[in-house]
Amino acid sequence: MRVAFVKFGGIFISWEELFQQACDFATKIGKDRLINISHSENHKKGVVTVWYWTE
């Protein structure tokens, strides 16, 4: 297995929408594959990253 990630981000999207997208993806991959969800902001651009295990 290896670690993978998916980023959700944008300038014209709310934090609520970003986190909802991340939650939807995390739910889809399942709790057994989920490692963590992290977030950051840089120059008013938010980014939420879902870290997970994959084959």
C-alpha positions in Angstrom: 0.0 0.0 0.0 1.1 3.6 -0.5 -0.1 7.0 0.8 -2.1 9.2 -1.6 -3.9 12.5 -1.4 -6.5 14.7 -3.0 -6.5 18.5 -2.7 -9.7 20.6 -2.6 -9.2 24.3 -3.0 -10.0 27.6 -4.6 -10.3 31.3 -4.2 -14.0 31.7 -4.9 -15.2 28.8 -2.7 -16.2 29.0 0.9 -14.5 27.0 3.7 -17.8 25.2 4.2 -17.9 24.0 0.6 -14.2 22.9 0.7 -14.7 20.9 3.9 -17.9 19.4 2.5 -16.1 18.2 -0.6 -13.3 16.7 1.5 -16.0 15.0 3.8 -17.8 13.6 0.7 -14.5 12.1 -0.6 -13.5 10.8 2.8 -16.8 9.1 3.2 -16.5 7.6 -0.3 -13.1 6.0 0.4 -14.1 4.7 3.8 -12.7 5.0 7.3 -10.3 2.1 6.9 -8.4 3.9 4.1 -8.5 7.4 5.6 -5.3 8.7 7.2 -6.0 12.4 7.9 -7.7 15.6 6.7 -5.6 18.8 6.8 -6.2 22.4 5.8 -4.2 25.6 5.2 -4.7 29.1 3.9 -2.3 31.2 1.8 -3.2 34.6 0.4 -6.9 34.0 1.0 -6.9 30.7 -0.9 -8.0 27.8 1.2 -6.8 24.2 0.7 -8.2 21.0 2.3 -6.2 17.8 1.7 -7.5 14.3 2.3 -4.7 11.8 3.0 -5.5 8.1 2.4 -4.1 4.6 1.8 -4.3 3.2 -1.8 -3.0 0.1 -3.6 
